[in-house]
Amino acid sequence: MIPRTAPTSIGPAQALAEALTAEYAAIWAYGVIGVHLAEGARQAARSAEAAHRTRRDALILQLSGGGGQVPADRAGYALPYPVTDRTSALKLAVEIEERTAGHWRAALPHTTGADRNRALAALTDCALRATRWRRTAGVTPITVPFPGRPV
């Protein structure tokens, strides 16, 4: 499962590597989430997975091109609770986006320029997606004051 927060004393490459690890876990989780959803929600899960895959691929290219260490993906990830139905799948979708947003938020102070812009765009994307999942799940409030910030 995606850790709740990234380490605090790291450099830009390590911050991006931590975000990559979160992207790996998000992609894996959407495979579990999608099978418990129907119609529009299932399509939203596919779109979310595709967005995370695109971000993962860009990070791998960036880190490997810059001579940085690219963390390996795992074969599987532990879920925080069983996902057995639509309700638990939507709950996990919200949590995945919040945790991934947390890693991108943690990368912000360690990055500059284009890397910082990408981290902010990723944080925003995850926050918006978490809001959409909350709305789909009927969770209130549907927004949070500081996306990606540990509660």
N, C-alpha and C positions, 0 to 999 in steps of 0.2 A: 504494500500500500504506500501511497505517497506520504512521506513524513509531513508533519504539520508545518514545520518551518525549516529553512535552510540555515547552515552555519553562519555566524556573524562575522568572523575574521577571515575573509577569503578575498581573492582577487577576481578580476573580471572573467577570466577563463573558467575558474572554478564555479563562479556564480552561474554562468551559462551552462556548465556541465550539470549542476544541481537542477537547473530548470529542465534540461534534457531528460534527466531521470524522472522528473515529474511528468513530462510529456509521454515517456514510455508507459508509465503506470496508467495515465489517463486513457491511452489507446487500448491497453489491455482491459481496463474496466468497462469501456464502452462495448466490448464484445459481450460481456456479461449483462450489461444494462439492456442492450438492444433486443435480446431474446425475450424479455419480459414486457415489451411495449408493443403497441399496435399502431398501424396506420401513420398518422402525422407525427406522433412521438417517436416511432421507430425511425422515420426519415430524419427527424431532428437529431437522433442519436448517431445515425450514419454521417450526417453533415458535421456533427461535432467531432466524431472520430477522424473524418477526413481533414478537418482543420488542424487537429493535433498531429496527424501524420505529416502534413505539410510543414508545420513548425518544427517537428522532429527532424525531418529531412534537411531543412535549412540549417538547423543547429549542427547536425552531424557534418555537413559540408563546411560550415564556418569553423568549427573546432578542429577538424582534421586538416583543413587548408591552412590554418594558422599555426600548425604544429602542436596544438594542444591535445590533451588527453581526452579521448571520447569514451565516456563510460559505456559499458556493455549493457544491453537490455537483458532482463531476466526472463526465464521461461514462464514465470507466473508471479502474481502478487497476492498477498493476503488481503482479503476484504475486511473492513471493520465490523461487518455483520453479514449474516446470510442475505442473499438477494434471491427472493423466491416469488415475487409478484411485482405488479406495476408500482405499488406504493414504495416498496423497498428499492426498486430500480430507480425511481425518480429521486428518492432520498440520496442514493449513491451518486447520481448525476450531479446534483447540487454540491455534494461534498467533494467530488472529484474536481469540479470547476473551482471551488473555493480553495482547495489545497494547491492546485496548480497555480492559481492566481497568487497565492502566498509565496510561491517560489519565484514567480516573476517580480513580485513586489520586493522580495529580498534581494533580487539582482539589481534593482534600480540604483542603490547607493554605491555599487561596485562597478558600474558601467558609465560610459560617457558616449557622446556623439551618437552614431548610428546604432550602436549596441543598446544604448539607453532608450532610444526611440523604439527599437524593436521590443525591448522589455516592457515598456509602457503600453505599446500596442497589444502585446500578448496579455498583459494584466487586464486591460480594458476588455479585450475579447472574452476572456474567461469570466469576468464580472458580468458582462452582458448575458453570456450564456447561462450562468448561474441564475440570473434574474428570470430568464425565460423558463428555466426548469422549475423554479419556485412557482411561477405563475401556472405552469402546466400541472404541478402537483397540488395547487391550491394552498400553498404555504404563505402565511403572512408573518411579518411584512415581506414583500417580494424583493425589496432592495435592502442592502446593508450600508451603513454610513462610510465605512472604509474597507472596500474590497481587498481581499488578500491579507488582511490584518488578523492575527490570531485573536480568537475570542477569549 
